[in-house]
Amino acid sequence: MKKVAVIGAGISGLTIANLLKDKYIVKVYEKESIPGGLISCKEINGGLFHTCGGHVFNSKRQDVLNWFWSFFDREAEFTKVPRNSIIFMEDGTKLPYPIENYAYLFDEKMKISFIEDLIFLAKTQKCESANFEDFLLNRFGKTLYQNYFKPYNEKVWRRDLSKIPLSWLEGKLPMPRLEEIIYNNIDHVQEKQFVHSSFWYEKNNGSQFVAERFAKDLTIEYGKNIQKIERKKGSWIVEGEMFDYIVYCGNIKNIPFVLEGEGVDLSDYVLQLDSLEYHGTTSVFCEIESNPYSWIYMPSRLHQSHRIICTGNFSENNNPSGKLTATIEFTDEISLEDIHDNLSRIPLKPKYITHHYTPCSYPIQDADTRQMIKDLKTDLSKLNFYFSGRFADWEYYNMDVAIGAAMDLVANSFD
């Protein structure tokens, strides 16, 4: 049997290894001591801490659903949770998500302004958007842009929204037509169309439970931070062992420093890979006041955090007895002193437990990123070198989308 080395035991690497293990000899190399990557969780003081994000599962793709559930007893091991998201505005007003469906709850001034925006948009009927800022203005109007979309997204991405290509966030954004916004407000329609309007969540151990189950029947070497992958005599060498194929699920920026040997020429890509931008995330694990929410979005300029993920509401087993826990997210790294300072201005009286900084959590594309990566994939595939994952593909994947991308890679690249 031919041999495959998978670099990284995050959700993408685990998916690929499971899909290949019946036809190939597969070995996974993981730099940490546990599987999971970005979906990893830790137990802290009797509560469950999602160290980066709050990962839940659902999918638009039936093949992803079928494959995922083949690993689990869905009814016994998971619970279905309705998404109850809210927006905490700067003035203390709470508006349901997505905000455009709830204009009838705006104060009088904002309501009139929003109606004027809708009339203007109906008259102009501008459909083409050159960038993220254009899209938000053309789809939702100036009032929602200024009061919600601009301050929220600038806290997340920390950049001029006009510099963000719309293609990068495709599938991650609400895309309602003007007619739908008007109808939803008249009929008080709640948004149930987006994929995570309800989701499945593990009863115990969160998304770490998924990682552990996916890893169960795999050969994984932990504590292996692979610094060299060498091409020699038609094979790849990793840690002194020869392989026919490599599937790289790490950070694509590292590839020029890792790959070497016969036929490996990355000179056309080095500068482009080096220039790829990204953000990290500081995730702060807290106790918070009791509430019914799952995600809380915060456009307020009074503090730096953009989102609270109430993971304690996903499963009662995520909480210490009698307490509710959540993760409060900040873009990039902030000091412990700044964390405590911000917590004092964030709603629901968060009490600090611990925090974790993930240096690479959100890839950022420009207009040329996808074509560059497509070209690199084509060139390296000729050497039986493939890659998949959020930072390997440089795509803003959710867990289910990462699984789908891994499935597509295997279907299109392996017998």
Secondary structure, 3 states (H helix, E strand, C coil): CCEEEEECCEHHHHHHHHHHCCCCEEEEEECCCCCEHHHCEEEECCEEEECCCCCCECCCCHHHHHHHHCCCCHHHHEEEEECCCEEECCCCCEEECCHHHHHHHCCHHHHHHHHHHHHHHHHHCCCCCCCHHHHHHHHHHHHHHHHHHHHHHHHHHCCCHHHCCHHHHCCCCCCCCHHHHHHHHHCCCCCCCCHHHEEEEECCCHHHHHHHHHHCCCCEEECCCCCCEEEECCEEEECCEEECEEEECCCHHHHHHHEEECCCCCCCCHHHHHCCEEEEEEEEEEEECCCCCCEEECCCCCCCCCEEECHHHCCHHHCCCCCEEEEEEEECCCCHHHHHHHHCCCCCCCEEEEEEEEEEEEEECCCCHHHHHHHHHHHHHCCCEEECCCCCCCCCCCHHHHHHHHHHHHHHHCC
